[in-house]
Amino acid sequence: MQPSDLEDDLRYRSKLIEECNHLLKSFDNGTYLVSWNGVLPGEKNQMKNHGARKIGIKVDSLIYYGKFIHPWKPYVVKKIRIEGKDFSWLKTWKTEQIASLLREIKSLNSEIN
């Protein structure tokens, strides 16, 4: 790979991750199941999953209050967990897996809206 190809791939990955994050933050609180037929990163036995299954995505809204500048102003923060792990776990995925997840999230978003 040439350095420019590597940079383009990193830009493309970051764009996919940002788009996933943006779509998931638009969801309401709750647990969403997304169909998945691939292998998740970090699975110990990757040959175990041949059939289609579902990935659980949990969206929680937490309210924090400012401490210094605006002490009583509430801030709403969305916490996104995929299969019980933090959203930053998505950075360890392969580009094809992120693109596949984004397609599934877009189809779920169109079903909800």
C-alpha positions as CSV (number, residue, x, y, z in Angstrom):
1,M,0.0,0.0,0.0
2,Q,1.2,3.5,-0.8
3,P,1.0,6.1,2.0
4,S,-1.7,8.0,0.1
5,D,-3.8,4.8,0.0
6,L,-3.4,4.3,3.7
7,E,-4.4,7.9,4.4
8,D,-7.4,7.5,2.1
9,D,-8.4,4.3,3.9
10,L,-8.1,6.0,7.3
11,R,-10.2,8.9,6.1
12,Y,-12.8,6.6,4.8
13,R,-12.9,4.6,8.1
14,S,-13.2,7.7,10.2
15,K,-16.0,9.0,7.9
16,L,-17.9,5.6,8.4
17,I,-17.4,5.7,12.1
18,E,-18.6,9.3,12.4
19,E,-21.7,8.5,10.3
20,C,-22.5,5.5,12.5
21,N,-22.1,7.6,15.6
22,H,-24.3,10.4,14.2
23,L,-27.1,7.9,13.2
24,L,-27.0,6.1,16.5
25,K,-27.2,9.3,18.5
26,S,-30.4,10.2,16.7
27,F,-32.0,7.0,18.1
28,D,-34.2,7.2,21.2
29,N,-33.2,5.3,24.4
30,G,-33.5,1.6,24.2
31,T,-32.0,-1.5,22.9
32,Y,-32.0,-2.1,19.1
33,L,-31.2,-5.4,17.4
34,V,-29.4,-5.3,14.0
35,S,-29.1,-8.4,11.9
36,W,-25.5,-9.5,11.4
37,N,-24.1,-12.4,9.4
38,G,-20.4,-11.6,9.7
39,V,-17.9,-12.3,12.4
40,L,-17.5,-9.8,15.2
41,P,-14.0,-8.7,16.1
42,G,-12.6,-10.3,19.2
43,E,-14.6,-13.5,19.0
44,K,-12.6,-16.4,20.3
45,N,-14.2,-19.0,18.0
46,Q,-14.8,-17.3,14.7
47,M,-15.9,-20.4,12.9
48,K,-18.8,-20.8,15.4
49,N,-21.1,-18.2,13.8
50,H,-22.1,-19.4,10.3
51,G,-25.7,-18.3,10.4
52,A,-27.3,-14.9,10.7
53,R,-27.7,-13.4,14.2
54,K,-28.4,-10.1,15.8
55,I,-26.2,-7.5,17.3
56,G,-27.5,-5.6,20.3
57,I,-27.0,-1.9,20.3
58,K,-28.0,-0.1,23.5
59,V,-28.5,3.7,23.6
60,D,-28.8,5.5,27.0
61,S,-29.2,9.1,27.7
62,L,-27.4,10.4,30.8
63,I,-27.8,13.8,32.4
64,Y,-24.8,15.5,33.9
65,Y,-24.8,18.9,35.6
66,G,-22.1,21.5,35.1
67,K,-19.6,22.0,37.9
68,F,-17.7,25.2,37.3
69,I,-19.1,27.5,34.6
70,H,-22.8,26.7,34.7
71,P,-23.3,24.8,37.9
72,W,-26.9,23.8,37.5
73,K,-27.1,23.5,33.7
74,P,-28.0,20.0,32.7
75,Y,-26.0,18.3,29.8
76,V,-27.5,15.3,28.1
77,V,-25.0,12.8,26.9
78,K,-25.8,9.7,24.8
79,K,-24.0,6.5,25.7
80,I,-23.8,3.9,22.9
81,R,-22.9,0.3,23.6
82,I,-22.5,-2.4,20.9
83,E,-22.7,-5.9,22.3
84,G,-22.0,-4.5,25.8
85,K,-18.9,-2.7,24.8
86,D,-18.3,1.0,24.4
87,F,-18.7,2.6,21.0
88,S,-15.0,3.2,20.7
89,W,-14.7,-0.6,20.2
90,L,-15.8,0.1,16.6
91,K,-12.4,1.6,15.9
92,T,-10.8,-1.9,16.1
93,W,-13.2,-3.3,13.4
94,K,-12.2,-3.9,9.8
95,T,-13.4,-1.3,7.3
96,E,-15.7,-3.9,5.6
97,Q,-17.3,-4.7,9.0
98,I,-17.9,-1.0,9.7
99,A,-19.4,-0.5,6.3
100,S,-21.7,-3.5,6.8
101,L,-22.8,-2.2,10.2
102,L,-23.5,1.3,8.7
103,R,-25.7,-0.3,6.1
104,E,-27.7,-2.2,8.8
105,I,-28.0,0.9,10.9
106,K,-29.3,2.9,7.9
107,S,-31.9,0.2,7.2
108,L,-33.0,0.2,10.9
109,N,-33.2,4.0,10.8
110,S,-35.4,4.0,7.8
111,E,-37.7,1.4,9.5
112,I,-38.0,3.5,12.6
113,N,-38.7,6.8,10.8
